[in-house]
Amino acid sequence: MSNAAKSINEYDAITQVVQQYIQGAKSGKGDDMKPAFYTDATIFGYIGDDLFAGPIQKLYGWHDENGAATGLKAHIASIDLVDTVATVRLELDNWTGHRFTDLFTLLKVAGEWKIMNKVFHLHFN
């Protein structure tokens, strides 16, 4: 397999992980997005003036409370890949009325891509 083919396969695998996250957002169940994240993943961002930070389980709980985002529109704006490390910028619109920009760091662990960290921006406009 050429290096180009390997890279395409890695980009596809990363995209699939992000799609798991998006599908979980649409379902309204934190458990549906869990497979996309490493067990010790973290989250950081602001909701208004309040810092929303800590273990990724905090996102699952918020998501379970917030409910399904059936009208969610998502766009992967960029993927940057270096061997076993990647970053993804994801634009989300209408997550139950909210617009977010998510920045993910991913690591290939035991042959699988996992989101290690999510940093987000909640747009107020």
C-alpha positions as CSV (number, residue, x, y, z in Angstrom):
1,M,0.0,0.0,0.0
2,S,1.4,3.4,-0.9
3,N,1.8,6.2,1.6
4,A,-0.9,8.1,-0.1
5,A,-3.4,5.2,0.3
6,K,-2.4,4.8,3.9
7,S,-3.1,8.5,4.6
8,I,-6.5,8.3,2.8
9,N,-7.4,5.3,5.0
10,E,-6.3,7.2,8.1
11,Y,-8.4,10.3,7.1
12,D,-11.4,8.0,6.5
13,A,-10.9,6.4,9.9
14,I,-10.7,9.8,11.6
15,T,-13.8,11.0,9.8
16,Q,-15.7,7.9,11.0
17,V,-14.8,8.7,14.6
18,V,-16.1,12.2,14.2
19,Q,-19.3,10.8,12.6
20,Q,-19.8,8.7,15.7
21,Y,-19.7,11.8,17.7
22,I,-22.1,13.6,15.4
23,Q,-24.6,10.7,15.4
24,G,-24.5,10.7,19.2
25,A,-25.3,14.4,19.2
26,K,-28.2,13.8,16.9
27,S,-29.6,10.9,19.1
28,G,-29.5,12.8,22.3
29,K,-27.7,10.0,24.2
30,G,-24.3,10.5,25.7
31,D,-23.7,6.7,25.5
32,D,-24.0,6.9,21.6
33,M,-21.0,9.2,21.4
34,K,-18.8,7.5,24.0
35,P,-17.1,5.1,21.5
36,A,-15.5,8.2,19.8
37,F,-13.7,9.2,22.9
38,Y,-10.8,7.8,24.9
39,T,-12.0,6.9,28.4
40,D,-9.9,9.6,30.0
41,A,-10.7,12.3,27.5
42,T,-11.3,15.8,28.6
43,I,-13.5,18.8,27.6
44,F,-12.9,22.6,27.8
45,G,-14.9,25.6,26.7
46,Y,-17.1,28.5,27.9
47,I,-20.8,28.6,28.2
48,G,-21.3,32.3,28.6
49,D,-18.8,33.4,31.3
50,D,-18.7,29.9,32.9
51,L,-15.8,27.5,32.2
52,F,-17.1,24.1,31.3
53,A,-14.2,21.8,32.0
54,G,-13.2,18.4,33.2
55,P,-13.6,14.7,32.3
56,I,-15.5,14.0,29.1
57,Q,-18.3,12.4,31.2
58,K,-19.4,16.0,31.8
59,L,-20.3,16.2,28.1
60,Y,-22.3,13.0,28.2
61,G,-24.3,14.3,31.2
62,W,-24.9,17.7,29.5
63,H,-25.9,15.9,26.3
64,D,-28.4,13.5,28.1
65,E,-30.0,16.6,29.7
66,N,-30.0,18.7,26.5
67,G,-31.7,16.0,24.3
68,A,-31.6,15.0,20.7
69,A,-30.2,17.5,18.1
70,T,-32.3,16.1,15.2
71,G,-31.8,19.3,13.1
72,L,-28.0,19.3,13.6
73,K,-25.9,20.3,10.6
74,A,-22.2,19.4,10.9
75,H,-19.2,20.1,8.7
76,I,-15.6,18.9,9.1
77,A,-13.7,22.0,8.3
78,S,-10.2,20.5,8.6
79,I,-8.3,17.4,9.5
80,D,-4.5,17.7,10.2
81,L,-2.7,14.3,10.5
82,V,0.8,13.5,11.6
83,D,1.3,9.7,11.9
84,T,-0.5,8.8,15.1
85,V,-1.7,12.3,16.0
86,A,-4.5,14.3,14.4
87,T,-6.5,17.5,15.0
88,V,-10.0,18.1,13.7
89,R,-12.1,21.3,13.4
90,L,-15.8,20.6,13.3
91,E,-18.5,23.3,12.7
92,L,-21.9,22.5,14.2
93,D,-25.1,24.4,13.6
94,N,-28.4,24.0,15.4
95,W,-27.3,21.7,18.2
96,T,-30.7,22.3,19.8
97,G,-30.6,25.9,18.8
98,H,-26.8,26.4,19.5
99,R,-23.9,26.9,17.2
100,F,-20.5,25.4,18.2
101,T,-17.0,25.1,16.8
102,D,-15.3,22.0,18.2
103,L,-11.6,21.4,18.1
104,F,-10.5,17.8,18.7
105,T,-7.2,16.2,19.3
106,L,-7.0,12.5,18.4
107,L,-4.5,9.8,19.0
108,K,-4.3,6.4,17.5
109,V,-4.5,4.0,20.4
110,A,-4.1,0.2,19.9
111,G,-4.9,0.7,16.2
112,E,-8.0,2.9,16.7
113,W,-8.4,6.6,16.5
114,K,-9.9,8.2,19.7
115,I,-10.7,11.7,20.6
116,M,-8.5,12.6,23.6
117,N,-9.6,16.2,24.1
118,K,-12.4,18.5,23.0
119,V,-12.2,22.3,23.2
120,F,-15.2,24.1,22.0
121,H,-16.5,27.6,21.3
122,L,-20.2,28.4,21.8
123,H,-21.2,31.2,19.3
124,F,-23.6,33.8,20.5
125,N,-24.9,35.5,17.4
